């Protein structure tokens, strides 16, 4: 028995101005990511090159939409579509994890820099305070600042309560203070 053969005829003429790509079912779509090859992970978090570029743009201080425009082809997309796709990408678990890890690393680096600066300041104050020669105001001030840094001097501010009180309560408070002072 002979099987019928099927002939597929393709119209390759460019009669229209619609240059959008077609899905396998024939529907047009816009704003797809730039295609530069297979979507293979390029880093240890399993992100593609474009996802990593998106993360790097955000870490450089760009907003999600601007980072999306930088990492993906968004020329034919509306601002609302870009915003929506950028939000989806930003909430992707792998990308969110990458951004959180980078933020923690950045905060740890900033803490280390602050500690390093504090150590340098204390070392310089020690050098000034302990240098040989005549004692001058600079050395005294350096010692004072070192003492404050180490918590040797505590500034106390006493406030006076000016609420209305009767004579009996004032008298009992004064007697209590005198008894504490006298021992």
C-alpha positions as CSV (number, residue, x, y, z in Angstrom):
1,X,0.0,0.0,0.0
2,X,1.3,3.4,-0.9
3,X,1.4,6.1,1.7
4,X,0.4,9.5,0.6
5,X,3.2,12.0,0.7
6,X,2.9,15.4,2.2
7,X,4.4,18.4,0.4
8,X,5.1,21.5,2.4
9,X,5.1,24.7,0.5
10,X,6.8,27.7,2.1
11,X,6.2,31.3,1.2
12,X,9.5,33.0,1.6
13,X,8.6,36.3,-0.1
14,X,8.7,39.3,2.1
15,X,5.4,41.0,1.2
16,X,4.6,42.6,4.5
17,X,6.4,45.0,6.9
18,X,6.0,42.8,9.9
19,X,9.5,41.7,10.9
20,X,8.6,40.1,14.2
21,X,9.7,36.6,14.9
22,X,7.2,33.8,14.9
23,X,6.6,31.1,17.5
24,X,6.3,27.5,16.4
25,X,2.5,28.0,16.4
26,X,2.8,31.1,14.2
27,X,2.1,33.8,16.8
28,X,4.3,36.9,16.8
29,X,6.2,37.9,19.9
30,X,8.3,40.9,20.9
31,X,11.0,41.7,23.3
32,X,12.7,38.3,23.6
33,X,16.2,38.2,25.0
34,X,19.1,38.6,22.6
35,X,20.0,35.2,21.3
36,X,23.6,34.6,21.2
37,X,23.8,30.9,21.6
38,X,22.6,28.3,24.1
39,X,21.5,29.3,27.6
40,X,24.3,27.6,29.5
41,X,25.3,28.7,33.0
42,X,28.5,30.7,33.1
43,X,29.1,31.0,36.8
44,X,28.9,29.0,40.0
45,X,25.4,30.2,40.8
46,X,24.1,28.7,37.5
47,X,23.4,32.1,35.9
48,X,23.7,32.7,32.2
49,X,25.9,35.5,30.8
50,X,22.9,37.8,30.4
51,X,21.6,37.1,33.9
52,X,25.0,37.8,35.3
53,X,25.2,41.1,33.3
54,X,21.8,42.0,34.7
55,X,23.1,41.3,38.3
56,X,26.3,43.3,37.6
57,X,24.3,46.3,36.3
58,X,22.1,46.2,39.5
59,X,25.2,46.0,41.7
60,X,26.6,49.0,39.8
61,X,23.6,51.0,41.0
62,X,21.2,50.8,38.1
63,X,17.5,50.1,38.6
64,X,16.0,46.8,37.5
65,X,14.6,48.3,34.2
66,X,17.8,49.9,33.2
67,X,19.7,46.7,34.1
68,X,17.3,44.7,31.9
69,X,17.8,47.1,29.0
70,X,21.6,46.8,29.4
71,X,21.6,43.0,29.5
72,X,18.8,42.2,27.0
73,X,17.5,43.4,23.7
74,X,14.6,45.6,24.7
75,X,14.5,47.9,21.7
76,X,11.0,46.7,20.6
77,X,9.6,46.6,24.1
78,X,7.3,49.0,25.8
79,X,8.4,50.5,29.2
80,X,5.7,48.5,31.0
81,X,6.9,45.3,29.4
82,X,10.5,46.0,30.3
83,X,9.4,46.8,33.9
84,X,7.5,43.5,34.1
85,X,10.3,41.4,32.6
86,X,12.9,43.1,34.9
87,X,10.7,42.4,37.9
88,X,10.4,38.7,36.9
89,X,14.1,38.5,36.4
90,X,14.9,40.2,39.7
91,X,12.7,37.9,41.6
92,X,14.1,34.7,40.0
93,X,15.5,32.6,42.8
94,X,19.0,32.3,41.4
95,X,19.3,36.0,40.6
96,X,17.8,37.0,44.0
97,X,20.3,34.8,45.7
98,X,23.2,36.2,43.7
99,X,22.2,39.8,44.6
100,X,21.8,39.0,48.3
101,X,25.2,37.3,48.4
102,X,26.8,40.2,46.6
103,X,25.1,42.7,49.1
104,X,26.4,40.7,52.1
105,X,29.9,40.7,50.6
106,X,29.7,44.4,50.0
107,X,28.6,45.1,53.6
108,X,31.4,42.9,55.0
109,X,33.9,44.8,52.9
110,X,32.6,48.1,54.2
111,X,32.8,46.8,57.8
112,X,36.4,45.8,57.3
113,X,37.3,49.2,55.8
114,X,35.7,51.0,58.8
115,X,37.7,48.8,61.2
116,X,40.9,49.4,59.3
117,X,40.3,53.2,59.4
118,X,39.6,53.1,63.1
119,X,42.8,51.1,63.7
120,X,44.8,53.7,61.7
121,X,43.3,56.6,63.6
122,X,44.1,54.9,67.0
123,X,47.7,54.1,65.9
124,X,48.3,57.7,64.8
125,X,46.9,59.1,68.1
126,X,49.2,56.7,70.0
127,X,52.2,57.9,67.9
128,X,51.3,61.6,68.7
129,X,50.6,61.0,72.3
130,X,53.7,58.9,73.0
131,X,56.3,60.9,71.0
132,X,59.4,62.0,72.9
133,X,60.1,65.7,73.6
134,X,58.2,68.4,75.3
135,X,54.6,67.8,76.2
136,X,52.4,70.1,74.2
137,X,48.7,70.6,73.7
138,X,48.7,68.2,70.7
139,X,49.9,65.3,72.8
140,X,47.4,66.0,75.6
141,X,44.5,66.2,73.0
142,X,45.7,62.9,71.5
143,X,45.7,61.3,74.9
144,X,42.2,62.6,75.6
145,X,40.9,61.2,72.3
146,X,42.5,57.9,73.0
147,X,40.9,57.8,76.4
148,X,37.5,58.5,74.9
149,X,38.0,55.9,72.2
150,X,38.8,53.3,74.9
151,X,35.8,54.4,77.0
152,X,37.9,55.8,79.9
153,X,35.9,59.0,79.9
154,X,32.1,59.0,80.0
155,X,30.2,62.2,79.6
156,X,27.3,62.4,82.0
157,X,24.5,64.8,81.7
158,X,22.3,65.3,84.7
159,X,18.9,66.8,84.2
160,X,16.7,68.4,86.8
161,X,13.1,67.4,87.2
162,X,11.1,70.6,87.4
163,X,7.7,69.1,88.0
164,X,5.5,70.4,90.8
165,X,6.2,68.6,94.0
166,X,5.1,69.3,97.6
167,X,7.5,70.2,100.4
168,X,7.3,66.8,102.1
169,X,8.4,64.9,99.0
170,X,11.3,67.4,98.4
171,X,12.4,67.1,102.0
172,X,12.3,63.2,101.9
173,X,14.3,63.2,98.6
174,X,17.0,65.6,100.1
175,X,17.3,63.5,103.3
176,X,17.7,60.3,101.2
177,X,20.5,62.0,99.1
178,X,22.3,63.3,102.3
179,X,22.1,59.8,103.9
180,X,23.7,58.3,100.8
181,X,26.5,60.9,100.8
182,X,27.1,60.6,104.5
183,X,27.2,56.8,104.3
